[in-house]
């Protein structure tokens, strides 16, 4: 809704003479809209975020469609980077945006734990760690489901008949999805084990790797189904 309202405001500004007041109002509206989008990016779980963006891929305004494609690509890349950082224990080297998303995720988890503890109090640290892992696995499964549902539309927008800018944005989103879900693990098993052995509860590493492999397997067919569109895009005259 924020993105559509921004486009509507811009169109209204274009329709009238660009006085200094109109330009200032449009810039202020755009800044406010970007803050809303940034907040949603940090607060919504990946699957919910992708589902919220999905209807914009059908919008009449091509600029809205392209912005939605870039938002999808950004979120998938950010999720892949965050998972890689978790696997490598690189929390202190995360970008400000990644740290903000990590804090939002921690806030969601804290809220769940507060409700859970009110019902069944527990002091077992291993149970808390396993609960955190369960939440991450559930969010990953939901993200896979949401991303898979986007693949047919992304393939359509990446087709040779699409405009050059839209096709490039759609191919970027498909590439981000391939990076996010196309590989079953980050690094080799020995490296991953050494990174998690000191802090993870028993079974943590195996459970995380199993969830990651299941996510990749579930996403394989939807991703491969986009291959004809990507191959067709190679014949497009635009260099991009």
C-alpha positions as CSV (number, residue, x, y, z in Angstrom):
1,X,0.0,0.0,0.0
2,X,2.9,2.4,0.8
3,X,4.5,1.7,-2.5
4,X,1.3,2.2,-4.5
5,X,0.5,5.4,-2.6
6,X,3.9,6.7,-3.4
7,X,3.4,6.1,-7.1
8,X,0.0,7.7,-7.0
9,X,1.4,10.8,-5.3
10,X,4.2,11.0,-7.9
11,X,1.7,10.7,-10.7
12,X,-0.5,13.5,-9.2
13,X,2.6,15.7,-8.9
14,X,3.4,15.1,-12.6
15,X,-0.1,16.0,-13.6
16,X,0.2,19.6,-12.3
17,X,2.9,22.2,-12.6
18,X,5.9,21.3,-10.5
19,X,5.9,24.2,-8.1
20,X,8.4,24.3,-5.2
21,X,5.7,23.3,-2.8
22,X,4.5,20.3,-4.8
23,X,8.1,19.0,-5.2
24,X,8.7,19.4,-1.5
25,X,5.5,17.5,-0.6
26,X,6.3,14.7,-3.0
27,X,9.9,14.4,-1.6
28,X,8.5,14.3,1.9
29,X,5.9,11.6,1.0
30,X,8.6,9.5,-0.6
31,X,10.8,9.7,2.4
32,X,7.9,8.7,4.7
33,X,7.0,5.8,2.4
34,X,10.6,4.6,2.3
35,X,10.6,4.6,6.1
36,X,7.4,2.5,6.1
37,X,8.9,0.0,3.7
38,X,12.2,-0.2,5.7
39,X,10.2,-0.9,8.9
40,X,8.2,-3.6,7.2
41,X,11.4,-5.1,5.9
42,X,12.8,-5.3,9.4
43,X,9.6,-6.5,11.2
44,X,8.0,-9.0,8.9
45,X,9.2,-12.5,8.6
46,X,10.5,-13.3,5.1
47,X,7.5,-15.4,4.0
48,X,5.0,-12.8,5.2
49,X,7.1,-10.0,3.5
50,X,7.2,-11.9,0.1
51,X,3.4,-12.5,0.3
52,X,2.8,-8.9,1.0
53,X,4.9,-7.8,-2.0
54,X,3.4,-10.4,-4.4
55,X,0.2,-8.6,-5.5
56,X,2.3,-5.6,-6.7
57,X,3.7,-7.8,-9.4
58,X,0.3,-7.6,-11.1
59,X,0.0,-3.8,-10.7
60,X,-0.8,-1.7,-13.8
61,X,2.1,0.6,-13.3
62,X,5.3,-0.9,-14.6
63,X,7.4,1.2,-12.2
64,X,5.6,-0.4,-9.3
65,X,6.2,-3.8,-10.7
66,X,9.9,-3.1,-11.1
67,X,10.2,-1.7,-7.6
68,X,8.4,-4.8,-6.2
69,X,10.9,-7.0,-8.1
70,X,13.8,-5.2,-6.6
71,X,12.3,-5.4,-3.1
72,X,11.9,-9.2,-3.6
73,X,15.5,-9.6,-4.8
74,X,16.8,-7.4,-1.9
75,X,14.9,-9.4,0.7
76,X,16.1,-12.8,-0.7
77,X,19.7,-11.6,-0.8
78,X,19.5,-10.2,2.7
79,X,18.1,-13.5,4.0
80,X,20.9,-15.4,2.3
81,X,23.5,-13.1,3.8
82,X,22.0,-13.3,7.3
83,X,21.9,-17.1,7.2
84,X,25.6,-17.1,6.0
85,X,26.5,-14.7,8.8
86,X,24.7,-16.9,11.4
87,X,26.6,-20.0,10.1
88,X,29.9,-18.2,10.4
89,X,29.2,-16.5,13.7
90,X,29.8,-13.1,12.2
91,X,27.2,-11.1,14.0
92,X,29.6,-8.3,14.8
93,X,30.4,-7.7,11.1
94,X,26.8,-7.6,9.9
95,X,25.6,-4.4,8.2
96,X,23.3,-2.0,10.0
97,X,20.3,-3.3,8.0
98,X,21.2,-6.9,8.9
99,X,21.6,-6.1,12.6
100,X,18.2,-4.3,12.5
101,X,16.6,-7.3,11.0
102,X,18.3,-9.6,13.6
103,X,16.9,-7.4,16.4
104,X,13.4,-7.5,14.9
105,X,13.7,-11.3,14.7
106,X,14.8,-11.4,18.3
107,X,11.9,-9.2,19.3
108,X,9.5,-11.6,17.6
109,X,11.1,-14.6,19.3
110,X,11.0,-12.8,22.7
111,X,7.3,-12.2,22.3
112,X,6.7,-15.9,21.5
113,X,8.9,-16.9,24.4
114,X,7.0,-14.6,26.7
115,X,3.6,-16.1,25.7
116,X,5.0,-19.6,25.9
117,X,6.6,-19.1,29.4
118,X,3.4,-17.7,30.7
119,X,1.7,-21.0,29.9
120,X,4.5,-23.5,30.6
121,X,7.4,-21.9,32.6
122,X,10.8,-23.6,32.0
123,X,14.4,-22.9,32.9
124,X,16.0,-25.4,30.5
125,X,18.4,-23.5,28.3
126,X,18.6,-26.3,25.8
127,X,14.9,-26.2,25.3
128,X,15.1,-22.4,24.6
129,X,17.8,-23.0,22.0
130,X,15.8,-25.8,20.4
131,X,12.8,-23.5,20.4
132,X,14.8,-20.8,18.6
133,X,15.9,-23.3,16.0
134,X,12.3,-24.5,15.5
135,X,11.2,-20.9,14.8
136,X,14.0,-20.4,12.2
137,X,13.1,-23.7,10.5
138,X,9.4,-22.7,10.4
139,X,10.2,-19.3,9.0
140,X,12.5,-20.9,6.4
141,X,9.7,-23.4,5.3
142,X,7.3,-20.5,5.0
143,X,9.8,-18.4,3.0
144,X,10.3,-21.3,0.6
145,X,6.5,-21.6,0.1
146,X,6.1,-17.9,-0.5
147,X,9.0,-17.7,-2.9
148,X,7.9,-20.8,-4.8
149,X,4.5,-19.2,-5.4
150,X,6.3,-16.2,-7.0
151,X,8.2,-18.2,-9.5
152,X,5.6,-18.4,-12.3
153,X,5.1,-14.6,-12.3
154,X,8.8,-13.9,-12.1
155,X,9.3,-16.2,-15.1
156,X,6.6,-14.3,-17.0
157,X,8.1,-10.9,-16.2
158,X,11.6,-12.2,-17.3
159,X,10.3,-13.4,-20.7
160,X,11.6,-12.1,-23.9
161,X,8.4,-10.2,-24.5
162,X,8.8,-8.0,-21.4
163,X,10.4,-4.6,-21.4
164,X,14.1,-4.5,-20.9
165,X,14.0,-2.9,-17.4
166,X,11.3,-5.2,-16.2
167,X,13.1,-8.2,-17.6
168,X,16.3,-7.2,-15.9
169,X,14.6,-6.7,-12.6
170,X,12.8,-10.1,-12.9
171,X,16.0,-11.9,-13.7
172,X,17.7,-10.2,-10.7
173,X,14.9,-11.6,-8.5
174,X,15.3,-15.1,-10.0
175,X,19.0,-14.9,-9.4
176,X,18.5,-13.9,-5.8
177,X,16.1,-16.9,-5.3
178,X,18.6,-19.3,-6.9
179,X,21.3,-18.0,-4.5
180,X,19.0,-18.2,-1.5
181,X,17.6,-21.7,-2.1
182,X,19.8,-23.3,-4.7
183,X,22.6,-24.6,-2.4
184,X,22.0,-27.0,0.4
185,X,24.8,-25.6,2.7
186,X,27.3,-22.9,3.2
187,X,30.9,-24.1,3.4
188,X,31.9,-27.7,4.1
189,X,30.6,-29.9,6.9
190,X,33.9,-29.7,8.8
191,X,33.9,-25.9,8.8
192,X,30.2,-25.8,9.8
193,X,30.8,-28.2,12.7
194,X,33.7,-26.2,14.0
195,X,31.7,-23.1,14.0
196,X,28.7,-24.5,15.9
197,X,30.3,-27.1,18.2
198,X,31.1,-24.5,20.9
199,X,27.7,-22.9,21.2
200,X,25.1,-25.2,19.7
201,X,23.1,-27.8,21.7
202,X,23.4,-31.5,20.6
203,X,21.7,-32.0,17.3
204,X,21.6,-28.3,16.5
205,X,23.9,-28.5,13.4
206,X,22.3,-31.6,12.0
207,X,18.8,-30.2,12.4
208,X,19.8,-26.9,10.7
209,X,21.5,-28.6,7.8
210,X,18.5,-31.0,7.4
211,X,16.1,-28.0,7.3
212,X,18.3,-26.2,4.7
213,X,18.5,-29.3,2.5
214,X,14.7,-29.8,2.7
215,X,14.2,-26.1,1.7
216,X,16.5,-26.5,-1.3
217,X,14.7,-29.7,-2.4
218,X,11.3,-28.1,-2.0
219,X,12.4,-25.1,-4.1
220,X,14.2,-27.1,-6.9
221,X,11.1,-27.8,-9.1
222,X,9.7,-24.2,-9.0
223,X,13.1,-22.7,-9.7
224,X,13.9,-25.1,-12.6
225,X,10.5,-24.4,-14.1
226,X,11.7,-20.8,-14.8
227,X,14.6,-22.0,-16.9
228,X,12.8,-21.7,-20.3
229,X,12.0,-18.1,-19.6
230,X,15.6,-17.4,-18.6
231,X,16.9,-19.1,-21.7
232,X,14.4,-17.1,-23.9
233,X,15.6,-13.9,-22.3
234,X,19.1,-14.6,-23.8
235,X,17.6,-13.8,-27.2
236,X,16.4,-10.4,-26.2
237,X,18.1,-7.5,-28.1
238,X,18.7,-5.4,-25.0
239,X,22.2,-5.8,-23.6
240,X,20.9,-5.7,-20.0
